[in-house]
Amino acid sequence: MDIGIRVSTFGIYNNIMAFLTPSDFRKQSIKYLKDFKTFAKKSVSVAES
């Protein structure tokens, strides 16, 4: 039950941030997506580079 509360709180936080700062939220999401694609294709972590 505790984990469900954390997950729903995280979702609410994301929704609030997306509403308040849509361009910043979008830019950060795109950055995470690019980093993940690099990791998936090349197995290179962003933290290592």
Secondary structure, DSSP 8 states (H G I E B T S, - for coil): -HHHHHHHHHHHHHHHHHHH-HHHHHHHHHHHHHHHHHHHHH---TTT-
